[in-house]
Amino acid sequence: MPYCPECGGEMLYLGSTKHYVCRRCGLSLTLQEIVEVREKIREKTGRGDEEQKRVRKEYLQWWLSRKK
């Protein structure tokens, strides 16, 4: 299930309109638009897949350490 490129919320697919709609902020996009927005964000931040995985792993470790 895709996540919203704006707020990170869960997106639901509406078959009647063939759009994904964010449950949190209400953003409505087609699957192609979601892919395009993610590519633009990736280009802006300069982060590739490996960099994103590293950042997520570091954040998860930090988050888990704060829960103890």
C-alpha positions as YAML, in Angstrom:
chain: A
units: angstrom
residues:
- id: 1
  name: MET
  ca: [0.00, 0.00, 0.00]
- id: 2
  name: PRO
  ca: [1.48, 3.38, -0.96]
- id: 3
  name: TYR
  ca: [2.12, 6.11, 1.55]
- id: 4
  name: CYS
  ca: [1.35, 9.77, 0.99]
- id: 5
  name: PRO
  ca: [4.29, 11.76, -0.39]
- id: 6
  name: GLU
  ca: [3.06, 14.85, 1.47]
- id: 7
  name: CYS
  ca: [2.40, 13.66, 5.01]
- id: 8
  name: GLY
  ca: [3.39, 9.97, 5.05]
- id: 9
  name: GLY
  ca: [-0.17, 8.84, 5.79]
- id: 10
  name: GLU
  ca: [-1.73, 5.65, 4.51]
- id: 11
  name: MET
  ca: [-3.33, 5.94, 1.07]
- id: 12
  name: LEU
  ca: [-6.48, 4.07, 0.14]
- id: 13
  name: TYR
  ca: [-7.35, 3.07, -3.42]
- id: 14
  name: LEU
  ca: [-10.72, 4.19, -4.74]
- id: 15
  name: GLY
  ca: [-11.63, 1.96, -7.67]
- id: 16
  name: SER
  ca: [-14.43, 4.23, -8.84]
- id: 17
  name: THR
  ca: [-12.02, 7.11, -9.55]
- id: 18
  name: LYS
  ca: [-8.82, 5.02, -9.91]
- id: 19
  name: HIS
  ca: [-7.08, 7.33, -7.43]
- id: 20
  name: TYR
  ca: [-5.28, 6.83, -4.16]
- id: 21
  name: VAL
  ca: [-6.52, 9.13, -1.38]
- id: 22
  name: CYS
  ca: [-4.56, 9.88, 1.77]
- id: 23
  name: ARG
  ca: [-6.47, 9.05, 4.95]
- id: 24
  name: ARG
  ca: [-4.63, 11.78, 6.85]
- id: 25
  name: CYS
  ca: [-4.44, 14.84, 4.59]
- id: 26
  name: GLY
  ca: [-6.85, 13.97, 1.77]
- id: 27
  name: LEU
  ca: [-4.33, 14.22, -1.09]
- id: 28
  name: SER
  ca: [-5.65, 12.40, -4.17]
- id: 29
  name: LEU
  ca: [-3.24, 10.99, -6.78]
- id: 30
  name: THR
  ca: [-3.10, 8.29, -9.43]
- id: 31
  name: LEU
  ca: [-0.43, 5.62, -9.08]
- id: 32
  name: GLN
  ca: [1.58, 7.27, -11.86]
- id: 33
  name: GLU
  ca: [1.43, 10.63, -10.07]
- id: 34
  name: ILE
  ca: [2.64, 9.00, -6.84]
- id: 35
  name: VAL
  ca: [5.62, 7.52, -8.70]
- id: 36
  name: GLU
  ca: [6.44, 10.88, -10.31]
- id: 37
  name: VAL
  ca: [6.22, 12.78, -7.01]
- id: 38
  name: ARG
  ca: [8.49, 10.24, -5.30]
- id: 39
  name: GLU
  ca: [11.04, 10.56, -8.12]
- id: 40
  name: LYS
  ca: [11.03, 14.36, -7.77]
- id: 41
  name: ILE
  ca: [11.50, 14.10, -4.00]
- id: 42
  name: ARG
  ca: [14.33, 11.61, -4.48]
- id: 43
  name: GLU
  ca: [16.03, 13.97, -6.95]
- id: 44
  name: LYS
  ca: [15.66, 16.94, -4.58]
- id: 45
  name: THR
  ca: [17.06, 15.17, -1.55]
- id: 46
  name: GLY
  ca: [19.74, 13.38, -3.54]
- id: 47
  name: ARG
  ca: [19.02, 10.20, -1.64]
- id: 48
  name: GLY
  ca: [19.05, 6.88, -3.39]
- id: 49
  name: ASP
  ca: [17.49, 3.69, -2.10]
- id: 50
  name: GLU
  ca: [20.57, 2.70, -0.10]
- id: 51
  name: GLU
  ca: [20.78, 6.12, 1.54]
- id: 52
  name: GLN
  ca: [17.09, 5.99, 2.46]
- id: 53
  name: LYS
  ca: [17.52, 2.54, 4.02]
- id: 54
  name: ARG
  ca: [20.48, 3.77, 6.06]
- id: 55
  name: VAL
  ca: [18.58, 6.83, 7.31]
- id: 56
  name: ARG
  ca: [15.56, 4.71, 8.24]
- id: 57
  name: LYS
  ca: [17.75, 2.22, 10.08]
- id: 58
  name: GLU
  ca: [19.47, 5.02, 12.03]
- id: 59
  name: TYR
  ca: [16.11, 6.56, 12.91]
- id: 60
  name: LEU
  ca: [14.71, 3.20, 14.04]
- id: 61
  name: GLN
  ca: [17.72, 2.61, 16.26]
- id: 62
  name: TRP
  ca: [17.36, 6.09, 17.76]
- id: 63
  name: TRP
  ca: [13.60, 5.64, 18.27]
- id: 64
  name: LEU
  ca: [14.01, 2.25, 19.92]
- id: 65
  name: SER
  ca: [16.72, 3.60, 22.24]
- id: 66
  name: ARG
  ca: [14.35, 6.34, 23.43]
- id: 67
  name: LYS
  ca: [11.70, 3.75, 24.40]
- id: 68
  name: LYS
  ca: [13.85, 2.05, 27.05]
...
